[in-house]
Amino acid sequence: MPPRRKLSDLDRRRAIGSLQDGVAARQVAQRLAVAPSVIIRLKQRFHATGRVQERQRSGRPRVTTQREDRFIQRQAMQQRMATANNIRQRLQATTNTVVSGQTIRNRLHNFGLRARRPVRGTTLTANHRAARRAWCTQHVRWQRQQWAQVLFTDESRFCLEPADGRIRVWRRRGERFAEGAVLERQRFGGGSVMVWGGISIRRRTPLYHVVGNLTGVRYQNEILQPLVVPALQAIGPRAILQDDNAPPHRSAAVNTFIQQARVNRMLWPVKSPDLNPIEHSHVGRALSSGSATIWVNCCNGSSRSGMEFICNLIHSMHHVPTIC
């Protein structure tokens, strides 16, 4: 929370004048945007000493003023990825006030700002943003009954041994290569596995392991015919297929099959994985942690918690934050 506002000498005199005129301390506090306790202590100090100035306090004085604190907050809000040292240099160049980087961080913490890892997003052109905005405008009023008709599908490739840069090890000086302090990894991730899956509120498709490169013909023969069409029929006559714009999904053979099978396909904006609930990071975390059984049970519908998780994802479609 931001620090409690301090009253200037003029505000203190105005507060004492209002109190002497019979105005309640709570009303005076509301006018000056401070806590009632500030006015009460000011009244007690005035009755005891006859002065409105604060007594000299012990301890290190504050090195920044309220105006400089607002400058620090404004710099962080205008350039979210600026470091504390960058803001410190701008403060010094603007106000000639010399502070440390830790002071900058302390001021930002007082305003509720914390340094966090940024969400990674794809590079979007003006056409991409326009298409995403049009898609969101078209579906913003969809209710749960309408989202329940959609079968969300996607392929994902997972490294068998993903490199997690956040792993740390405790060691002393000179123990860089000590036993237990070395993280052994296969080069190039030790290989990868591509899987395809589809989720909806009423049905989950089996998890399909894609061996080799997925072409349009393979997508039609191995996924659309045996997996997608039965899943759409189980959902109902108004079922809608959602797949992205990968080349195998938009090949001429696949488009012809979609028309002949009378499959309702949702138009999908380019570079929009954040709009697809099947792209939730829970899947990647499950596989990267070695818990592939979680994802298999989730797609096969054999896990009750997994089914509830998927339903909650789809029900939250109208709350999905997007980068337009």
N, C-alpha and C positions, 0 to 999 in steps of 0.2 A: 504494500500500500504506500502511496506517496506520503512524505513527512507532513506532520500537522503544520498548518500555516501559522507563521508568527505575525503578531500584530505590530504595526508601526506605531511610532509615538502619536501620530495624528489619530489613528484608529483607537488607541487606548484612551485618549482624551475624549473622543466621541462616545466611547463606551461608558466612561464615567459620567459624562454629561447626560446620557440617556438614562442611566441608572438613577441619577439624582432627580430626573424628571418623573420617576416612577415607572419606567418601562421594565418589564420582567427580564431577568438575566437570560432566559431561554430565547426570548424575542431578539435581544441584542446579539446573541450568538448567531441566530439565523441571519440577521442582517449582515454580519461580518464574516459569515461562512466559517465559523470555528465551532469547536465543541463548547457546550455550556460550562464545562469545568474551567475552561480558559477564562471566561468572564467572571466566574465565581472567585477564582484565585486572584484575578486583577482587582476585584472589589475588596477582598480581604487585605491585599497588600496596600491598597490606597487608604483604607481605614487605619491600618497599623502604622504606616510610614508617611502618608500624605503625598506619596509620589507614584507616578505611573510607570516609570522606567524599571526595567528588569534589573535585578541585582547582578553583579558580576559573577559569572560562573567559573568554576574550576575546570580543568581539563583542556584538551587541545581545541582551539577554535576551529570552526568549520571553514574550509578553504574555498568553498564555492558559495555563491549567492543563489537565491531562488531563480533569478533570471538566468544565471549560468547553468543551473540544473535543468531548466526548461530547454536551453540551447542543446544540452547533451541529449535529452530525450528526443528533441526534434531531429537531430542528426541521425540518431539510431533508427527512427521511424522512416526518415526519408531514404536512407541507404541501409537496408536491413543487414547486408553482409559486411558492413564496415566493422573493423576490429576496434577494440578499446584504445589501442595506440593511435589509430587513425583519428578517432574522435578527440583524443587528447591533443593531437597536433593541431587539429582545426580549432579547438578551444583556445589553445595558446596563441595561434595566429590571429584569432578574432578578438579576444578579450585580454590577451597578454597575461593570462592566468596559467601558472605552471602547476600541474597536478600529476599524479601517477596514474598508470593504467588501472590499478586496483581501485582508485577513487572513482574513476569513470564507471567501472563495473558495479561498485557500491551504489552509485546514483541510479544506474539503470535498474538494479535490483529493487531499489525503493519504488520505482515506477512499475514494477511487475514484469520487467523484461529479463528474460533468461536466454543464454546462448544454447541453441538446440541444433541438431542436425537438420538441414533443410530437406524438404520433400523433393525427390528427384522427378522431374517432368521432362517430356519430350519437347524438342524445338518446334514451335508452331508458327506458321506463316499467317498472313492476313486471311488467306482463303481457308486455311485450317480452322482458324478461330470463327470465321463466319459460318462454316459448316457445323461446327460444334454448337454454336449459339442457336442456329436454326433447329438442330436436333433437340436441344434442351427446351426450346420454346414449344416445339411440337408435342413433347411428352411431359411437360411440366404439370399438366392437370390429370395425368393418368392416375387411376386409383389402384388399389391392391388387386382388384379383380382383373384388371387389364394386364398388370405385370405378371399375374399368375399364368397367363396364356403364353408367356415367352419362354423358349428354351435357349438358355445362354450357353454357348460352346466356345472352346478355345483349345489350341495346342500350346504346350509349354515344354521347354527343354530345361532339364535340371542337370547340373554337374554332380557326379557321384561324390566328389570330395570338394565342395565349394570352399574357397579361401575366405575366411572371416577375419577381416583386418582388425576387429575389435578384441581379439583374444590377447590377453596379457599374461605374463609369467613373472613370478617372484624370483629374484636372483640377487646375489651379491656381486661386488666388483670382481672381475676375473672369471665369472661363471657363465660366460656367454654360451659356451659349448658344453656345459656340464650336463650330465645325464638327467633327464627330466625337465630340462629347460629348453630343449630343441623340439620344435613342432614339425613332425614329418608329414610331408605332402607329396602326392604324385604330381609330376609335371603336367601342365595343361589340364588340371582338374581331374585326372584319372578317368577321362571319358564322360559321356553324358547320355541321358535317356530322354526321349521325346514321348510325351503321352498326350492323348486327346480325351476330353471329357465334356459332358453336358449336364447342366443342372437346371431344375425348375422347381416350383413349389410342389407339384404333384408327382414328379418323376425325376430320377437320376439315371443317366446312362451308365453302363459299365465303363471302367477306365480302359482305354484302348492304347496299347503300346505300339507306337509307330516305328517300324524298323526301316532305316534308310531314309531317302528323300521322299517327301510327300508330294505327289503330282496330282493334277486335276482328276485323272482317271482313277488313281488309287483312292483319292478322297471320295469319289462317287461310289466306287465298288466296295470299299472297306469300311466307310464311315456313314455316308448318307443313306445308302440302301439298307444295311443291316441294323444301324443304330439310331439314326436321326428320324427316319420316317416312322418306325414303330413308336418312338418316344412322342412324336408330334400327334400321332393317332391316339395315343393314350391320354394326352392332354385334352384334346377335344377338337371340334371342327374349326375353331378360331385360333388354333395354335400358330405361333409365329416363331420362325427360326432366326436366331441372332448369330451371325458369324462375322469375323472381321474381313478386311479387304486383302488378305493374303492372296498371292497369285493363284494357288490351287483352288481357292474358294470362288474365284471370279473367272475361271477358265470357260471357254465356249461350251465344252461338254457338260460342265457342272450347271451352267445357266440353262442349257437345254433340258437337262434332267429336272431341274427345279420347276421349270414351266410345265413339263409333262406330268410330274407328280403333283402339281397344283399346291406347291408348298408356299406359304406366305413367308416372305423373307423381309426382315427389317433392314431398311437402309441405314448404313453405319458410317459415321464420319471418320475420316482418316486420322490416325494417331490419337485414338481415344480409348486407351486401355483402362483409364480411370473411371469410365462410364460402365464398365462391365463388371458385375459382382463376382464373376468367376476369377477375375484377376486379383482378388483380395490377397494381401501379403501373408495371410494365415497359411495359404497353400505352400508358398515358398519357404516359410519358416518350418513347416512340418517336415518337408523333404530335406531341407538343409540340416536339420537336427537329427536326421536319420530316422524319423518317425513316419516313414512312407505308409505304414498301415493306417495312420489317421486319414490320409487323403484317399486311400483305397476304400476304406469303410465309408468315408464321407460320400464318395461318388456312387458306391454300390448301394447306399441307403441302409447299410447294416448297422450303422451307428446312430443311435437316437440323438445324441448330442450333436453329431455332425449334421443331421437333418434339420434340427432346430437352428443351428448356426446358419445354414444356407437359407432357410426361410426368413430369418432376421435380416440377412443381407439383401434379399430381393424385396422385402417389405420396406427397406430403407432407401429404395431407389429414388424417391422424390426428395431425399435429403442429401444426395450425393454431391459433395463439393466439386466443382469443375473449374478448370483454368481456361477461360475463354479469352 
